[in-house]
């Protein structure tokens, strides 16, 4: 069943397979962030801080859009990886057929709903009047790109379930070069501003989706026949039971983030643009950790399918230590060179606007970077407990994140000034880590106490 370039994570060392799988994903994610930074750099230098604010003022809604698509893909990936570990080829093919139906349904519902309520959404976010039109244009094109996001995420998830991550890297590298080229053409040459940046991103998404879909097409294990399209209530129940808690968890997290974003936008375009630019640099750190999280989840899924529980426990313990050391290195890089990167991303004709935006971005990213030492183990343990089938705990953690973000954005800014706007995410990560860490260790110890055939770690 294993393909030539797939990775069997059920034998050998524990960190090695995760890292071999994650490295192409890390590279792919960094390329993805590279074209996000390119958007910011070209728009920021050619148009100005207000344009950056227009792109970022609805960032939490865009985060929710990506999260819902990613949650669907993660649910499919978890179900498929367990069947890969159990060498159940027919089960994998049924997952493929069901994922096409679920993905198409999701894309249709999300796109229609968001397009219907575009105006009220922008009003809710307190979008400043001087950037309203550009914000509307950027969000509209982002929403219309939802089918592309769903197609890419599900196809990439299916490939990753078998241990194949190279198509994802190819997709991101190719999309990055296309996005940079079109950004320069649409924004710098044709002077299309925010519209040009949005179109460049959309065309890049088309290319990345086509590349990973081709990867699925040429992989024999994913070749489905008419019999695989027959609804299987057990598969539907498994995937939906994984997806629903993830979905609500993302919604709850996003609601808290939207409350924070609304308060940030009320401070004006310069402050909002500074926060948005700082987030671009934070996303580089997050991209690396999310890639390792994906590799860890595949590792756990395959070993659960192979009934190697002790290997699951040892693998997560070791990769958490490695990831924390990597996070420390990235924090050091941010503190040493982050201000130089910010200077490349930002420009304004008004010196006061530029100074406000730059200082906001630099202060926020230094604080947020330190908080990633909490974010990293939280992401890894949250992914682990979800893969083990206990998605209710991340949902509980999401509820606590909502409370943490709402409380901090309500009470800390009057007490701490601008610092109060930089702490909600860190508070949310801390309460979430407490829940998922405790839940994981409780259930893994319970599973280890149960007699089961093991073939080493």
Buried (B, 14 or more C-beta within 10 A) or exposed (E): BEBEBBBBBBBEBBBEBBBBBBBBBBBBBBBBBBBBBBBBBBBBBBBBBBBBBBBBBBBBBBBBBBBBBBBBBBBBBBBBBBBBBBEBBEBBBBBBBBBBEBBBEBBEEBBEEBEEEBEEBBEBBBBBEEBBBBBBBBBBBBBBBBBBBBBBBBBBBBBBBBBBBBBBBBBBBBBBBBBBBBBBBBBBEEEBBBBBBBBBBBBBBBBBBBBBBBBBEEBEBBEBEEEBBEEBEEBEEBBEBBBBBBBBBBBBBBBBBBBBBBBBBEBBBBBBBBBBBBBBBBBBBBBBBBBBBBBBBBBBBBBBBBBBBBBBBBBBEBBBEEBBEBBEEBBEBBEEEBBEBBEEBBBBEEEEBBEBBBBBBBBBBBBBBBBBBBBBBBBBBBBBBBBBBBBBBBBBBBBBBBBBBBEBBBEBBEEEEBEBBBBBBBBBBBBBBBBBBEBBBEBBEEBEEEEEEEEEB
